[in-house]
Amino acid sequence: MIEWFGGGENVLSMLIPLVGICVIVVAERVTGTNRAKRYVLPAFVLWFGLRAVIGLEQGPIVSLPPPIGLLLAVSLLVGFLSLLLYGFYVLWAGRDPIASRA
């Protein structure tokens, strides 16, 4: 089944967004804030989807048709970058200026 996703290297690279998803879910419970969950969590899910599409394209069993796979990968990448950058902007814009001076 690991070969479906292009081998062990692709499966290991899929662990990075999965760890990010787990960290955000755990940190949200600890800090009680919803900001990271609103934008950064969907960005990590899109990144995981991008890694899954790339792995499926490199795997021997499941492959998407050429234009669909490319368009799906590009749209997942654009969605990941836009959500991540917007999430960081919201966190930066919502910071407390008095607390950041200390």
Rosetta blueprint (number, residue, H / E / L):
1 M L
2 I H
3 E H
4 W H
5 F H
6 G L
7 G L
8 G H
9 E H
10 N H
11 V H
12 L H
13 S H
14 M H
15 L H
16 I H
17 P H
18 L H
19 V H
20 G H
21 I H
22 C H
23 V H
24 I H
25 V H
26 V H
27 A H
28 E H
29 R H
30 V H
31 T H
32 G L
33 T L
34 N L
35 R H
36 A H
37 K H
38 R H
39 Y H
40 V H
41 L H
42 P H
43 A H
44 F H
45 V H
46 L H
47 W H
48 F H
49 G H
50 L H
51 R H
52 A H
53 V H
54 I H
55 G H
56 L H
57 E H
58 Q H
59 G L
60 P L
61 I L
62 V L
63 S L
64 L L
65 P L
66 P H
67 P H
68 I H
69 G H
70 L H
71 L H
72 L H
73 A H
74 V H
75 S H
76 L H
77 L H
78 V H
79 G H
80 F H
81 L H
82 S H
83 L H
84 L H
85 L H
86 Y H
87 G H
88 F H
89 Y H
90 V H
91 L H
92 W H
93 A H
94 G L
95 R L
96 D L
97 P H
98 I H
99 A H
100 S H
101 R H
102 A L
